[in-house]
Amino acid sequence: MAFRVMTTPLVYILHSGNLFGTERMALATIAGLDEYHQKYVVAPQGYGPGSVLAAARLRGTGTLAFRNLRQLATRLLSLFARHRSVDVIATGVSQSLICMLLAAAFRVKLRHLHVVHGGTNELDSYGRKYYLARLPVKLIAVSSFVKTRLIANGLKPERVTVIQNFLSSEETARRPRRPSFVPGPAGYRELDPTAVRVVLVSRIDPNKRIDLLVDALERHDLTAFRFDVYGGGADLEHHRQRCAGQPNIRFHGFVDDVAARMAEADFFLHLCPDEPFGLVVLEAFVARLPVLVPDRGGTAELVDDGVNGHTYAASNPRELASALQRLAALPADRLDALTAAGCEAIERRFSDRAAIEQYRRAFASMG
C-alpha cells in the first residue's frame, strides 16, 4: 500500500459524450470544485469535436474515453490502483456499480455521488436507480420533480438530496443579452406586435413535444409570431416537412452561436411537460428574455408565474396559443420586470457558488 498516491482525484463519469445540459453541468461542476488537483471527465468516445471530452480538454481537464462498460472498468482500474481515496460523481447505475467494485477490490476509500438528471424514459431515468437504494452512494436529484419520480420508483425520500442545476458566473458574464423593452441609457429594442420573435432551443425528439407548437400554429391564429427552433434530433426532418407551408416557423437545426441568436429574440418558449430541469430556461433568464414554460415538470419549478416568467397548461395547443398572445400584449415595462426577475433568480437561486457548496457538503457527509 506504500506506493499509493495520497491525493484524492475527482472523477465525473457520464453516460453520454454529447454536450447537452447534463454534460455542460458536469463541466461546470468539476470546474467549480477547484480544491482538487486531479480531475477527470470520463465519457463515451465517438462524438467528435463537439463532444464533452473535447470541451474538457480545452479547459485543461483530464479525460478518459471508453466504448463499453468493460473498457470503462479498464480505464478506471489504474486510477483506483494508484490512489488511496477517490471521489466520484456518476450518472449511470452501471458506472456506480463498477466504481464500488473497484473500490472494494483495491481497498480504496470511495466517496460517491450519483447525479440523476432524469428523462422521459421512466425505467432508464428513474426506475433503475432503485438498484442503488441500499448501497453507500448519495443520490443527487437536479430538481424536486426528479426527486418525486425517484420516490415514485421506490427510493426513500431521505436517500435523495436536491441540488439544482446552475449557470457558472463565467458563463453568465459572457452570454449576450437582449436590450431592454423600455427606452433607457443602455438602449432598447421595441417589441414589434406584428413580428414577435420567439426562440426555442431543444432536441427535436418526440418527448420534447415540438408537435404541440405545430398543432397550435395549424389550429390558431399565430401569424403575429415568428418562431425560430434551434436543435437537431430524430424528428427534425419530419417537422420541417410538416411545416413546409408555415411561413412563420423555421427549423434551423444545430447552430454553434445559439446564445447570440437567443439574444436577438423577443420571447423564449419551452414545450416539454416532463422536462427534469430545463437548463436552457436559465440561459433565457440571462439573455433577458421573457419565458413561457409548461405548468408541469422541472421547468415549472424555475418559473414563478407572473413574476419571472409565465406558464401555460401543459400539452394544450389552445392554451399555448392564448398564453403567447397574452404575453405579447403585455406593456414594455411589464416585460422588463419579468426579465429583471429572471436575472435576479439566477443570482439568488441558481448561482454556481451555492450549488458548488452543496456538492462539497454532499461529499463531506460521506466521511
Buried (B, 14 or more C-beta within 10 A) or exposed (E): EEEEEEEBBBBBBBBBBBBBBBBBBBBBBBBBBEEBEBBBBBBBBEBEEEBBBBBBEEEEBBBBBBEEEEBBBEBBBEBBBBBBBBBBBBBBBBBBBBBBEBBEEBEBEBBBBBBBBBBBEBEEBBBBBEEBBEEEBBBBBBBBBBBBBBBEBEBEEEBBBBBBBBBBBEBBEEBBBBBBBBEEEEEBEEBEEEEBBBBBBBBBBEBBBBBBBBBBBEEBEBEBBBBBBBBBBEBBEBBBEBBEEBEBBBBBBEBEEBBEBBBEBBBBBBBBBBBBBBBBBBBBBBBBBBBBBBBBBBBBBBBBEEEBBBBBBBBBBEBBBBBBBEBBEBEBEBBBBBBEBBBEBBEEBBBBEBBBEBBEEBBEEBE
